[in-house]
Amino acid sequence: MSVIKTIVLNEKPEEVILFLTKNELGISFPQLDRLYSWANWAHVADNIGLMKIVWKMRDAGLVKSNGTGIVRGNNWREPAFMVEGKYTFE
């Protein structure tokens, strides 16, 4: 199993979205939807539930929309699992 899928299955969606927006490119809405669909909607009911999480994070300034996707916002923070060094990427 890939590290990304392991993260999606084990971590809160908010933390996963923070991880996916750590660089300037962020993630497109279709990519995010596909990622959670691929993981059988782990921790979210469906794509509407996922969008509600994104909207809540946007309102908090953690992420923002760049027109084509989601990028880090002014209040972005490093996800807890990254701070803890919980996963290794090789």
HUZI-V578509 format. One record per backbone hydrogen bond with DSSP energy under -0.5 kcal/mol. NH is the residue of the N-H (numbers start at 0). CO is the residue of the C=O. If there is no record, write none. Layout:
nh->NH co->CO
nh->NH co->CO
This chain:
nh->5 co->1
nh->6 co->2
nh->7 co->3
nh->8 co->4
nh->9 co->5
nh->10 co->6
nh->14 co->11
nh->15 co->11
nh->16 co->12
nh->17 co->13
nh->18 co->14
nh->19 co->15
nh->20 co->16
nh->20 co->17
nh->21 co->18
nh->25 co->22
nh->26 co->69
nh->28 co->67
nh->31 co->27
nh->32 co->28
nh->33 co->29
nh->34 co->30
nh->35 co->31
nh->36 co->32
nh->37 co->33
nh->38 co->34
nh->39 co->36
nh->40 co->35
nh->41 co->38
nh->43 co->40
nh->49 co->45
nh->50 co->46
nh->51 co->47
nh->52 co->48
nh->53 co->49
nh->54 co->50
nh->55 co->51
nh->56 co->52
nh->57 co->53
nh->58 co->54
nh->59 co->55
nh->60 co->57
nh->61 co->56
nh->62 co->56
nh->63 co->70
nh->65 co->68
nh->69 co->26
nh->70 co->63
nh->71 co->20
nh->72 co->61
nh->74 co->60
nh->75 co->72
nh->81 co->78
nh->82 co->78
nh->83 co->79
nh->84 co->80
nh->84 co->81
nh->85 co->80
nh->89 co->87
